[in-house]
Amino acid sequence: MAEHLKRGRTQAERAEADARVRAAVEAILEDISARGDEAVRALSEKFDNWSPESFRLGEQEIERALSQVAKRDLDDIRFAQAQVRGFAEHQRAALRDIEVETLPGVVLGHRNIPVNSVGCYAPGGKYPIVASVHMSVVTAKAAGVPRIVAAAPPAQGGPHPAMVAAMHMGGADEILILGGVQAVGAMALGTESVAPVDMLVGPGNAFVAEAKRQLFGRVGIDLLAGPTETLLVADETVDAELCATDLLGQAEHGPDSPAILVTNSRSLAEATMAEVERLLAILPTAANAGAAWRDYGEVILCADHDEMLAEAERLASEHVQVMTDRDEWYLENMTCYGALFLGPRTNVSYGDKVIGTNHTLPTRRAARYTGGLWVGKFIKTHTYQRILTDEASARLGEVCSRLCMLEGFVGHAEQANIRVRRLGGRNIPYGAAAE
């Protein structure tokens, strides 16, 4: 049985924090729904000390932001967006419209149609996460979404130039400098100055994730992306410094970001815990990473690779980094993860920023039933039907009539019967099943 050498907060403690967030978000969304722009402005002033004449940037403001970004940074943004766009376009090409004749004269098909409007939120509380713009805006653009609204909170009293640059270069049609629940609430519910969208995507803090949960149904969402999670599955083929670096690299996202090591090597487990403490003494973001490691970090010692696999599947983590002597075996056998990073040459940071796969991924064990954001999330697959001959309609109608009467749906049966009478020449009494 797996042995916990270190544990994080209990589930009960986490549930208590969730309840507080839930109540706060509900009140904020009710306020936005009732007061529109007035509520959004009050919330922005309260939480971000930000109340410009307009939250939407004009062309001159966008150009001013672009001029403030160094050429090398712009080139790096272009490179990262090219990787994301390229992979998303390959994924989009795999989604094919189909049309088949399933019976003589009966044609069925489906069309893949982009969502009409999407609100893309990019978080920027502790760090302006430029990469989140690529993942949402660029991917939505590759899917063919006609209207893309991008929102990010202000940074140091105004728009963050690199965030604005990424939004504009990625293809956003509207750019809002607006953060938190007030941003996703305005985009989803609509206000006097912000037309509502059909779908919300993008990561955020616990309040943004809860807002998306409460808004789901009124709009679509990508998924409920909570605090960043990372899971390392490692054996003695890697060293403690590499493991500790990769754990803390994701723990710095925030004080509630779980970072977990699963290993079959006691020496690696103990050495990694010691190395984490050494690195925390020199890591500039140790305030966040240290709190995350203290409260949410875990080290799980397993007997063998089979038990390591079972633990990884149970945890169903957002990011799973595998560094073992049998990485391909894990790829073949793992089924529950947001994204998989195989071997010591890659790492979660590559996926977060530049490699091209999407970094908006399922958390809190949602990887058991969903993958992450990808071009297909912006696509609606709609079916259609066409019957080409009288004979085909009458043939289907007879079976449909009997099945409807079996269920007691007489009106449904008559929809079939009228066609059997007219197209098949059958004399079926009203309200009876076809014989």
MIZA-453288 format. One record per residue (C-alpha): residue in three letters; z, x, y. Coordinates in steps of 0.02 Angstrom, whole numbers, plus 50000, padded with zeros to 5 digits. Layout:
// residues N
alaZXY;...
***
This chain:
// residues 435
met500005000050000;ala499565006450173;glu501015014250269;his501225011850456;leu501775028250534;lys501685020050706;arg501625001750760;gly501214992650922;arg501884976550998;thr502204961750885;gln501054946750878;ala502414935850955;glu502544947151106;arg500664946651130;ala500624927551114;glu501944925751251;ala500874936051370;asp499334925751325;ala500234909551369;arg500634915751544;val498824920651573;arg498204903851508;ala499254893851632;ala498774904651781;val496904903451743;glu496954884651720;ala497704882451894;ile496414893951974;leu494924885051894;glu495594868051948;asp495734874552125;ile493934881152125;ser493304864852052;ala494184854852188;arg493924865752342;gly492394876352304;asp492044890352428;glu493694887652517;ala494664891252357;val493564906052310;arg493834914052480;ala495724911352473;leu495794918852299;ser494744933752349;glu495874936952498;lys497414935352389;phe496884946352244;asp495634958452321;asn495994957652509;trp494134953952528;ser493404940252639;pro491664944752704;glu490524932852798;ser489564930452635;phe489994936152459;arg488124937352420;leu487304953652473;gly485724953152578;glu484264965152563;gln484904976752700;glu486614977952619;ile485814981952451;glu484734995552530;arg486255002652619;ala487185003652453;leu485715012252368;ser485645025252506;gln487455029752473;val487175034252290;ala486705052252250;lys484955054952178;arg485655062152017;asp486765046851994;leu485275035452022;asp484275045351895;asp485695043951769;ile485795025151797;arg483905023951769;phe484075034051608;ala485485023251540;gln484585007251587;ala482995013451503;gln483955015951340;val484744998651348;arg483094990551399;gly482114999351263;phe483284994051123;ala483404976251191;glu481504974951198;his481394980351016;gln482674967050972;arg481734953951073;ala480124958250981;ala481004954350817;leu481314936350873;arg479714927450826;asp479144909750859;ile478614901450697;glu477554886450645;val477314881450463;glu476534866850370;thr477934862350249;leu477004847650171;pro475194842250192;gly475114835550370;val476924840150416;val477114854350540;leu478804861850587;gly479144876050706;his480334884250825;arg480174892450994;asn481324905851064;ile481654900951245;pro482724911051368;val484224902851451;asn483734897451628;ser485154905651724;val486524918051682;gly488044924551775;cys488394942851732;tyr490144949051771;ala490484967551784;pro492324972351795;gly492944984551925;gly494814982851939;lys495424999751879;tyr493695007351864;pro492015001151930;ile491144999851761;val489345003051806;ala488835002851623;ser489334984551606;val487934980151726;his486644988051611;met487304978651461;ser487214961451541;val485904961751679;val484634973051594;thr484794963951428;ala484614946851510;lys483064953151600;ala482324959451436;ala482634942151363;gly481634934251504;val483044924851594;pro482274917951756;arg483854918551865;ile485164932051847;val486724931951956;ala487764947751951;ala489544948852014;ala490774963152032;pro492394964852130;pro492504975052289;ala493054993152277;gln494045001252417;gly493684987252538;gly491844984252505;pro490394984352383;his490404998952262;pro488725007552297;ala488385012652116;met488794995252052;val487604987552178;ala486265000152134;ala486424996351949;met486334977551980;his484804979152090;met483904991651978;gly484334981351825;gly483464965951893;ala484834954651964;asp484144940752074;glu485794937752165;ile487214950152191;leu488974944052228;ile490394955352279;leu491744944652204;gly493004948252068;gly494074940751933;val494284922451890;gln493614917452061;ala491954925852019;val491674918151848;gly492354901551909;ala491154901052057;met489664905551948;ala490084893051811;leu490684878351916;gly489614881252070;thr490164880352251;glu489334876152416;ser488584893752422;val488384898152238;ala487264887652127;pro488014885851952;val487334895551804;asp487064889951625;met487924904651542;leu489254917851578;val489224935351504;gly490144951651527;pro491854959051492;gly493404958351600;asn495284958451597;ala496354945751507;phe496174933351651;val494274934251651;ala494214932251462;glu495364917051472;ala494304909551611;lys492764911151502;arg493694902751359;gln494194888051469;leu492454886551544;phe491564886851376;gly490714870151349;arg490324867751531;val489334883851516;gly488874895051372;ile489714911851351;asp489294927751258;leu490984930151178;leu492814932051221;ala492914950551255;gly494734955151279;pro495524972251303;thr494544986751230;glu494964990951049;thr494575006750954;leu494835010850772;leu494605028150698;val494315029550512;ala494525047950475;asp494905060050334;glu495285078550324;thr493485083250370;val493935081450556;asp495345088650659;ala496755081050759;glu496085086150929;leu494475076350900;cys495435061050838;ala496685061350981;thr495315063551110;asp494335048751042;leu495885037751034;leu496435041451211;gly494665040451278;gln494685021851241;ala496535018851273;glu496255023551455;his495345006951480;gly497024998851510;pro498844997851458;asp498454984051330;ser497014992851241;pro497384995351055;ala496965012450983;ile497195014250795;leu496985028450671;val496705024350487;thr496725039650375;asn497085045450199;ser497785062050262;arg499615062850309;ser499375079850389;leu497965073150499;ala499015057850547;glu500515068150599;ala499465081250687;thr498505067750782;met500115059750845;ala500705076650907;glu499025080250987;val499045063551077;glu500675068351161;arg499975085251210;leu498425077651287;leu499395064251378;ala500275078051474;ile498615083751549;leu497525068051550;pro497265061451728;thr497205043551663;ala498795045551561;ala499655031051650;asn498495018551566;ala498155028151407;gly499975032351378;ala500555014451399;ala499185008451282;trp499655021351151;arg501505017351167;asp501324998451155;tyr499724995851056;gly499375012150966;glu499505012650776;val499345025550639;ile499045018950464;leu499125030350313;cys498115024750162;ala498035030749983;asp496145032649974;his494485027350049;asp494515010249966;glu496155006350052;met495495013450217;leu494005001850203;ala495134986950167;glu496204990850321;ala494664992750431;glu494004976050371;arg495694967750401;leu495784974350579;ala493964969750619;ser494034980750773;glu492864980550922;his492384998850902;val492495007650734;gln492215026350730;val491995033550555;met492215052250529;thr492335055650344;asp491445064150200;arg490605047450157;asp490055039250320;glu488545030850240;trp489685022550112;tyr490645014450255;leu489025008650336;glu488485000650172;asn490164992250138;met490904987450307;thr490584969650366;cys491844966550508;tyr491614977150664;gly490924975450839;ala489974991750837;leu490005006050713;phe489935024450762;leu489545035950618;gly490015054350610;pro490855066450729;arg489265069250831;thr489355051850907;asn490795042650986;val491245026251070;ser490965033351244;tyr489115035951204;gly489005017651157;asp489965012551312;lys488845021551434;val487165027951379;ile486545027051200;gly485695010051216;thr486664997951106;asn487684984751196;his489504988151235;thr490044969951260;leu490814967151090;pro491994955450995;thr493854958951005;arg495424951450927;arg494624951050754;ala493164940350811;ala492014952850724;arg492414942850566;tyr491194929550628;thr490134936450770;gly489264951950832;gly489194957551011;leu488084953851160;trp486254957051127;val484584950551187;gly484674936051063;lys486234929051149;phe485124924551297;ile483854915751186;lys483944897651130;thr482994893850970;his482274876250984;thr481424867050842;tyr479964855050853;gln479064843550730;arg477304836750721;ile476514825150591;leu474634826350580;thr474144812150463;asp474584793950430;glu474854798150247;ala476134811550285;ser477124800050401;ala477144785950274;arg477674797550133;leu479134804450233;gly479544787050298;glu479814779650126;val481094792950078;cys481904792350250;ser482074773450239;arg483014774150074;leu484154788250132;cys484584778950292;met485034763150197;leu486084773550077;glu487144778450228;gly487114761050306;phe486044765850456;val484894750750463;gly484194754950635;his483764772450576;ala482904764850424;glu481854753650536;gln481214768750631;ala480474774450466;asn479984757050404;ile478924752650555;arg477854767950523;val477734764550337;arg477144746850378;arg475874752250509;leu475254768550435;gly475524765850249;gly475084747450238;arg476724742950152;asn477564725950171;ile479404730450193;pro480584716450249;tyr481534720050409;gly483184728750372;ala482714733250193;ala482404749950113;ala480684755350060;glu480434753449873;
***
